[in-house]
Every structure is written in structure tokens, then in C-alpha cells.
Amino acid sequence: MTVFPYLVAAWVLLTGLFGVVRSRHLVHTVVCVSVTQSSTYVLLLAVGYRSGATAPIFGKPHPPGAPTVDPVVQAMALTDIVVSATVTALLLALVVQVAKRHGTVVPDELHALRG
């Protein structure tokens, strides 16, 4: 087991968070949130990886005691991808509505939204 996938996941997370903090455009913010969510894919796949393990496929002869990969982690990664796509679509729809109502997608120019 190596620490490299965890470092990649942390790097992608920090890169996305840095982009969210430094963003001056709502579409750029949505893309950075999507990058931040992508770090969870790498993390889930790193947690579920086992060296030399095979997939637990029914009907395929599998020797007893041989290592297998946990399919729950792979299912969680696929669910995470679907949730990320849904969140990205929702956020982009909100950006479109903000652009229609206020004529801009620059957060500093949205004076009508300030309390």
C-alpha cells in the first residue's frame, strides 16, 4: 500500500478549494467545486484498492482464500460520480438564473443579493 493516491487526492482537493477561494466568476466556482468533488473519486478508489485482488464475480471460479476487492467501494465511487454530475448541473442552472435576473455572473457585481 502506497501513500501516493492519498497525496493525489489531497492535492486535487486543495487545488479545487484554492480555485473556489480565488474565483471571480460563478462558472469558474462551479468548475472548481466539481474538481474538489473529483478528489473523492481518487480517495475512494485508493481505499478500495487491494494489490493482487480480483473482482468478486459470481459464476466465475474463485479459489478459496484468494483476496477479493470490496465492491461496495466501487459502488460508492459510481454513486459519487452521479451525485457530482447532479450537483454540477444544479449549480450551473442557478448560475444561468442569476445571469438572467442580474445580467452578470461576477459575484462582486451582484449588489442586489447583499443583505
Order of alpha helices (4+ residues) and beta strands (2+ residues): alpha-alpha-alpha
